[in-house]
Amino acid sequence: MELNTLTIKQAGQMLAKKEISSVDLTKACLARIKEVDGKIKACLTVCENEALTQAKTADARRSKGEQGELLGIPMLVKDVIMTKEVRTTAASRILDNYTAPYDATVVRRLKAAGAVLLGKTNTDEFAHGSSTENSAYWTSRNPWDLTRVPGGSSGGSAAGVAADMSIFALGTDTGGSTRYPAAFCGIVGLKQTYGRSSRFGLMAMTSSTDVPGIFGKTVADVALVLNKMAGVDKNDATTVNDLVPDYGKELSKSLKGLTIGLPAEYFIKGIHQGVIKAINQAMETFKNLGVKFKPVSLPLTKYALPVYYIICPAEISSNLARFDGIGYGFSEQNGVKNLYETYAKSRGKGFGLEAKRRIMLGTYALSAGYYDAYYLKAQKVRSKLRQEMYQALEEVDCLLTPTAPHPAFKIGQQVDDPLKMYLEDIFMVAPSLAGLPGLSVPCGFAVPDDGETPLPVGLQLIGKRLDETTILRVGHQYEQATEWHKQKAKI
């Protein structure tokens, strides 16, 4: 077995038995990156020397008797998450040569657990997008079909795990940016409850919905990573002080007696027939596992997308105001005559088209005379939407929906149609607005209308607030009853 194809659990067992070393494992992942990343373009920065040093440290810790599920396990990290003394660009020219002075809390906690940082992954600029085509550097590619997108905005991390360049990876999820690429790339992706893990050190996009995301080859792996990441952080006032459970403890518990809700609004006309077929087959598997299904209605779902695309750009326009060509990052000085020109030229050259589009939309929504009509009203509808989802989840243990309405689309197919791109988030923004956890799990394959190669399909499980335990258990039991997560892209 090639070491880079191992899961966290498999690698951890071999490390504990001293059958392999962390250096062996890290070298295998670095070799895989060199082998395939020229085609996939998942990484923006590879930290080869640093990774090998961290791996040697992990091996030394084990030699002294220390044990740990992530001790010596390689990871990739999305480039909107701060990593100390490592280039952190947010895939934007405005931060082209920026080196982070500290680790994000989630990175610090994983490093403390012994995880090894292999490098930083490509993303839509400042996480603005659903395809990784908005990166200032290059478009990442889907390992299942190099002519197609891996999803976004955490497309580099998803593609990296799907191509076995890393054992696991971190992303972020604001309105689907972990779940969506997980579905397109045929891996597991978790969006946590808002506040479950710290956002300190994540470059803020939409502060009221941003959360760290986790990509893994199995649900059990994702649960292991969440165990190390979750918890209150004094540097992030939005983190919750609730007890962090052992997320792996109930994974093997039977699903008999569980009731899963099926929201009518998520099974709509226009979903690809291959996706519908895969979801229906998954539902039959769940029934065989003892699950009962119950129809539920979420009529306010139709407002989720417009609400999100008012709140999201509004918060972006505020958060990106810090990149002014003065404090840090790119600064245009050629031909600059005054302070205004420094701002205008630095931001004009430093930001890409999608970042500018969202800044302008958000600034308009927050401007005098429009704040009440747009942003304030959107927040009121958001509260109603949250209330509706909470009420629906009182009747069931979790919800099941497709993650995406279709398989991965071709690179360049939608990049010139921003509205069509925004519609890609249709099944994922409502849980984000409500602050609820969501898990995408591979559930089959579908042949796209414009292709011949079968591509991965994902199902989404939406849980109650702070109840990652249930959706991880449901996802794990489904995984044990199927083989979809074991399928590998051939590159």
C-alpha positions in Angstrom: 0.0 0.0 0.0 1.2 3.5 -0.9 1.5 5.4 2.4 -0.1 8.6 1.0 -3.3 6.7 0.4 -3.8 5.8 4.1 -6.5 7.2 6.2 -5.7 8.9 9.5 -6.7 5.8 11.4 -4.7 3.5 9.3 -1.6 5.7 9.4 -2.0 6.2 13.1 -2.1 2.5 13.8 1.0 1.9 11.7 2.9 4.8 13.4 1.9 3.5 16.8 3.3 0.0 16.0 6.4 1.7 14.5 5.8 0.0 11.2 6.3 3.4 9.5 7.7 6.8 10.6 6.2 10.2 10.2 9.1 11.0 8.0 8.2 8.1 5.7 4.6 9.2 5.6 5.5 12.8 5.0 7.9 11.9 2.2 5.2 9.8 0.5 2.8 12.8 0.5 5.5 15.2 -0.7 6.4 12.8 -3.5 2.7 12.5 -4.5 2.5 16.3 -4.6 5.5 16.4 -6.9 4.0 13.7 -9.1 0.5 15.0 -9.7 0.2 18.7 -8.5 1.5 19.9 -11.9 -1.8 18.6 -13.3 -4.1 19.4 -10.4 -2.7 22.7 -9.1 -4.0 22.2 -5.6 -1.1 23.8 -3.8 0.0 27.5 -3.7 2.9 26.8 -1.3 4.7 23.5 -0.4 6.6 23.6 2.8 8.9 20.6 2.1 11.8 21.4 4.6 9.4 22.6 7.3 7.2 19.5 6.9 10.2 17.1 7.2 11.4 18.9 10.3 8.0 18.7 11.9 7.8 15.0 10.9 11.2 14.3 12.6 9.9 16.1 15.7 6.8 13.9 15.7 8.9 10.8 15.4 11.0 12.0 18.3 7.9 12.5 20.4 6.8 9.0 19.7 10.2 7.6 20.5 9.7 9.1 24.0 6.5 7.2 24.4 4.0 9.8 23.4 0.9 8.6 21.6 -1.6 10.7 19.6 -4.1 10.1 16.8 -2.7 13.0 14.8 0.9 12.7 15.9 2.9 12.7 12.7 -0.1 12.9 10.3 0.4 15.2 7.2 -2.1 17.9 6.4 -2.8 20.6 3.9 -4.3 24.0 4.9 -6.4 26.4 2.8 -4.5 29.6 2.1 -7.0 31.8 3.9 -6.0 30.3 7.2 -2.9 31.8 8.9 0.2 29.7 9.2 3.1 31.1 11.1 6.2 32.0 9.0 4.5 30.5 5.9 3.3 32.5 3.0 -0.5 33.1 3.4 -2.0 34.8 0.3 -5.8 34.1 0.3 -5.1 33.5 -3.4 -5.0 37.3 -3.9 -2.4 39.5 -5.4 -3.0 42.0 -2.6 -1.3 39.5 -0.3 1.1 38.1 -2.8 4.1 38.1 -0.5 2.4 38.2 2.9 3.9 35.9 5.6 1.7 35.2 8.6 3.2 36.2 12.0 1.1 33.6 13.9 -0.9 30.4 13.5 -4.6 30.3 13.4 -6.0 28.7 16.5 -7.1 25.6 14.6 -3.7 25.2 13.1 -2.0 25.8 16.4 -4.1 23.1 18.0 -3.5 20.6 15.2 0.3 21.3 15.3 0.2 20.7 19.1 -1.4 17.4 18.4 1.5 16.6 16.1 0.0 17.2 12.7 2.5 18.0 10.0 1.9 21.0 7.6 2.7 20.0 4.0 1.6 23.3 2.4 -1.1 25.8 1.6 -3.9 25.1 -0.9 -5.5 27.1 -3.6 -8.8 28.8 -3.1 -11.1 31.3 -4.8 -9.7 34.7 -3.8 -10.6 35.4 -0.2 -12.9 32.4 -0.5 -15.2 34.2 -2.9 -16.5 31.5 -5.2 -17.7 28.0 -5.8 -15.1 26.7 -8.3 -11.6 27.9 -7.4 -11.6 29.7 -10.7 -11.4 33.1 -8.9 -7.9 32.5 -7.6 -5.4 35.1 -8.6 -2.9 32.4 -9.4 -4.5 29.4 -11.2 -7.6 27.2 -11.3 -7.4 24.0 -9.4 -8.6 20.9 -11.2 -10.8 18.0 -10.3 -8.8 14.8 -9.9 -11.7 12.8 -11.4 -11.7 14.8 -14.6 -9.0 17.5 -15.1 -11.2 19.5 -17.4 -13.6 20.2 -14.5 -13.6 22.3 -11.4 -13.0 20.7 -8.0 -15.7 23.0 -6.5 -14.9 25.9 -4.2 -13.9 27.9 -2.5 -11.8 25.2 -0.7 -11.1 23.4 -4.0 -7.4 23.1 -3.5 -7.8 21.3 -0.2 -10.5 19.0 -1.5 -8.5 18.1 -4.7 -5.4 17.5 -2.6 -7.1 14.9 -0.4 -9.0 13.3 -3.3 -5.7 12.9 -5.1 -4.0 11.4 -2.0 -1.5 14.4 -1.8 -2.4 14.6 1.9 -4.0 12.5 4.6 -6.4 15.2 5.5 -6.9 19.0 4.9 -8.5 22.1 6.3 -10.8 24.4 4.4 -13.3 27.0 5.5 -17.1 27.0 5.0 -19.0 30.2 4.7 -21.9 29.2 2.4 -20.8 25.7 1.3 -17.1 26.1 0.7 -16.2 22.8 2.3 -19.3 20.7 1.6 -19.5 21.6 -2.1 -15.9 20.7 -3.2 -16.1 17.6 -1.0 -19.1 16.4 -3.1 -17.4 17.3 -6.4 -14.2 15.5 -5.4 -15.8 12.4 -3.8 -14.5 12.8 -0.2 -15.9 13.7 3.2 -16.4 17.4 4.1 -17.6 18.8 7.4 -18.9 22.3 8.1 -19.1 22.7 11.9 -21.7 24.6 14.0 -20.9 28.3 14.1 -18.8 28.8 17.2 -17.8 25.2 17.7 -14.2 25.9 16.6 -12.3 29.2 16.6 -12.2 31.5 13.7 -9.1 33.3 15.1 -6.6 33.4 12.3 -9.1 32.8 9.5 -9.1 35.7 7.1 -12.6 37.0 7.5 -15.0 36.8 4.6 -18.5 36.8 6.1 -17.8 36.9 9.8 -21.3 35.8 10.8 -21.1 32.5 8.9 -17.4 31.6 8.5 -16.3 28.4 10.1 -13.3 26.1 9.7 -13.9 23.1 7.5 -12.4 19.6 7.5 -11.7 17.3 4.6 -11.0 13.6 5.1 -11.1 10.3 3.4 -13.5 8.9 5.9 -16.0 10.2 8.4 -14.0 8.7 11.3 -11.0 10.7 10.2 -13.0 14.0 10.2 -14.2 13.2 13.7 -10.6 12.7 14.9 -9.6 16.1 13.5 -12.7 17.8 15.0 -11.8 16.4 18.4 -8.5 18.3 18.3 -9.8 21.6 16.8 -13.1 22.2 18.7 -13.5 24.2 21.8 -13.7 27.7 23.2 -10.9 30.2 22.4 -10.3 33.5 24.3 -9.2 35.1 21.0 -12.6 34.5 19.4 -15.7 35.7 21.3 -18.0 33.8 19.0 -16.8 30.4 20.2 -19.1 28.5 22.5 -18.1 27.2 25.9 -20.2 24.0 25.7 -18.4 20.7 26.5 -16.6 19.2 23.4 -17.7 15.6 23.2 -15.6 12.7 21.9 -16.9 12.7 18.3 -15.7 9.2 17.6 -17.4 7.6 20.6 -20.8 7.1 19.0 -19.8 6.5 15.4 -20.5 2.7 15.7 -23.8 3.1 17.4 -26.8 1.7 15.4 -29.1 4.0 13.5 -32.2 2.0 14.4 -34.9 4.3 15.6 -33.4 7.5 14.1 -35.6 9.7 12.0 -34.2 11.8 9.2 -36.1 14.6 7.7 -36.4 15.1 3.9 -37.1 18.9 3.1 -39.4 19.1 0.1 -37.7 22.3 -1.0 -34.3 20.5 -1.5 -35.8 17.9 -3.9 -36.8 20.3 -6.7 -37.1 20.2 -10.4 -33.8 20.7 -12.2 -31.6 18.4 -10.1 -29.5 16.2 -12.3 -31.1 12.8 -12.7 -27.9 11.0 -11.7 -27.9 12.9 -8.4 -31.5 12.0 -7.7 -30.7 8.3 -8.4 -27.7 8.3 -6.1 -29.7 10.0 -3.3 -32.6 7.6 -3.7 -30.2 4.6 -3.5 -28.6 6.2 -0.4 -32.1 6.4 1.2 -32.7 2.7 0.6 -29.4 2.0 2.3 -30.4 4.1 5.3 -33.8 2.3 5.5 -31.9 -1.0 5.6 -29.9 0.4 8.5 -33.2 1.0 10.4 -33.6 4.7 9.6 -37.1 6.2 9.2 -37.7 9.1 6.9 -40.1 12.0 7.5 -41.1 14.7 5.0 -40.5 18.2 6.4 -41.1 21.6 4.9 -38.8 24.6 4.9 -40.7 27.2 2.8 -38.4 30.0 3.7 -35.6 28.1 1.9 -36.4 30.1 -1.2 -35.2 33.2 0.5 -31.9 31.8 1.7 -29.9 32.6 -1.4 -31.0 36.2 -1.8 -30.5 36.8 1.9 -27.0 35.2 1.8 -26.0 37.4 -1.2 -27.0 40.5 0.7 -25.4 39.7 4.0 -22.3 38.0 2.5 -21.1 41.0 0.3 -22.0 43.5 3.0 -19.7 41.8 5.5 -17.1 41.3 2.8 -17.0 45.0 2.0 -16.4 45.7 5.6 -13.8 43.0 6.2 -11.8 43.8 3.1 -11.6 47.5 3.9 -8.4 46.6 6.0 -6.5 45.9 2.7 -5.8 49.5 1.8 -2.2 49.4 0.6 -1.0 51.0 3.8 -0.8 48.5 6.7 0.3 45.3 4.9 0.1 43.5 1.6 0.4 45.0 -1.9 0.9 48.8 -2.2 0.9 50.6 -5.5 3.2 53.7 -5.3 3.9 54.4 -9.0 2.4 57.7 -10.0 0.5 58.0 -6.7 -0.1 61.6 -5.8 -2.2 61.4 -2.6 -3.7 59.0 0.0 -6.8 58.4 -2.0 -4.8 57.3 -5.1 -2.8 54.9 -2.8 -6.1 53.3 -1.7 -7.6 53.2 -5.2 -4.6 52.0 -7.1 -3.6 49.4 -4.5 -7.1 47.9 -4.3 -7.7 48.3 -8.0 -4.6 46.2 -8.9 -4.6 44.0 -5.8 -8.2 42.6 -5.9 -9.6 40.4 -8.6 -13.0 40.9 -10.3 -15.1 38.8 -7.9 -13.6 40.5 -4.8 -14.4 43.9 -6.4 -17.9 42.8 -7.4 -18.7 41.7 -3.8 -17.2 44.8 -2.3 -19.4 47.0 -4.5 -22.5 45.0 -3.9 -21.9 45.0 -0.1 -21.0 48.7 0.0 -24.3 49.5 -1.9 -26.3 47.3 0.5 -24.8 49.1 3.5 -25.0 52.6 2.1 -27.3 55.4 3.5 -30.8 54.9 2.3 -30.4 51.3 1.5 -29.2 49.7 4.7 -32.7 49.3 6.1 -34.1 48.1 2.7 -31.4 45.4 2.2 -29.1 44.5 5.0 -31.4 45.0 7.9 -34.3 43.2 6.1 -32.0 40.4 5.1 -31.0 39.9 8.8 -34.7 39.8 9.8 -35.5 37.1 7.2 -32.4 35.2 8.3 -33.8 35.1 11.9 -37.0 33.6 10.5 -35.1 31.1 8.4 -33.0 30.0 11.4 -36.2 29.6 13.5 -37.8 27.5 10.8 -34.8 25.2 10.5 -34.6 24.8 14.3 -38.3 23.9 14.5 -37.9 21.3 11.7 -35.0 19.7 13.5 -37.1 19.4 16.7 -39.2 16.8 14.8 -36.2 14.7 13.4 -32.7 13.8 14.3 -31.1 15.4 11.2 -32.0 16.4 7.6 -30.8 14.8 4.4 -30.4 16.6 1.1 -28.2 16.5 -2.0 -25.0 18.5 -1.5 -25.0 19.8 -5.0 -27.7 19.7 -7.7 -25.3 18.3 -10.3 -21.8 16.8 -10.8 -18.8 19.0 -11.3 -19.0 21.3 -14.3 -16.4 22.2 -16.8 -13.7 24.8 -16.1 -14.7 28.1 -17.8 -18.3 26.9 -18.3 -19.9 29.4 -15.8 -17.1 31.8 -14.9 -18.6 34.6 -16.9 -22.0 34.3 -15.3 -21.7 35.4 -11.7 -25.5 34.9 -11.0 -25.3 31.3 -12.2 -22.3 30.8 -10.0 -24.1 32.2 -6.9 -26.9 29.7 -7.6 -24.4 26.9 -7.0 -24.8 27.5 -3.3 -28.5 26.7 -3.3 -28.5 23.7 -1.0 -25.8 24.9 1.4 -26.4 28.5 2.4 -29.5 27.9 4.6 -27.6 25.8 7.2 -24.8 28.4 7.1 -27.2 31.3 7.8 -28.7 29.2 10.6 -25.2 28.4 12.0 -25.9 24.6 11.8 -23.5 21.8 11.1 -23.4 20.1 7.7 -21.6 17.0 6.5 -21.1 15.9 2.8 -20.5 12.2 2.3 -19.9 10.4 -1.1 -23.0 8.5 -2.2 -22.4 7.5 -5.8 -21.5 8.7 -9.3 -23.4 10.4 -12.1 -22.5 11.0 -15.7 -22.8 14.8 -16.4 -24.9 15.9 -19.4 -21.8 17.3 -21.1 -19.4 14.3 -20.5 -18.9 10.6 -20.4 -16.8 10.2 -17.2 -18.9 9.3 -14.1 -18.3 11.9 -11.4 -18.8 11.8 -7.6 -22.1 12.7 -6.0 -22.5 13.8 -2.4 -25.3 13.7 0.1 -25.6 16.4 2.8 -26.6 15.8 6.4 -27.7 18.8 8.3 -27.6 18.6 12.1 -29.0 20.4 15.1 -26.8 23.1 16.6 -23.7 21.6 18.3 -24.8 18.1 17.3 -22.0 17.1 15.0 -22.1 13.8 16.9 -25.3 12.7 15.2 -24.5 13.6 11.6 -21.0 12.1 12.0 -22.6 8.9 13.3 -25.2 8.8 10.4 -22.5 9.5 7.9 -20.1 6.9 9.3 -22.8 4.1 9.4 -23.7 4.9 5.8 -20.1 4.8 4.9 -19.7 1.3 6.5 -22.6 0.0 4.5 -21.3 1.3 1.1 -18.0 1.4 -0.8 -18.3 4.9 -2.4 -15.6 6.5 -0.1 -13.1 3.8 -1.2 -13.3 4.8 -4.9 -10.1 6.6 -6.1 -9.6 9.0 -8.9 -7.1 7.7 -11.4 -4.6 10.4 -12.3 
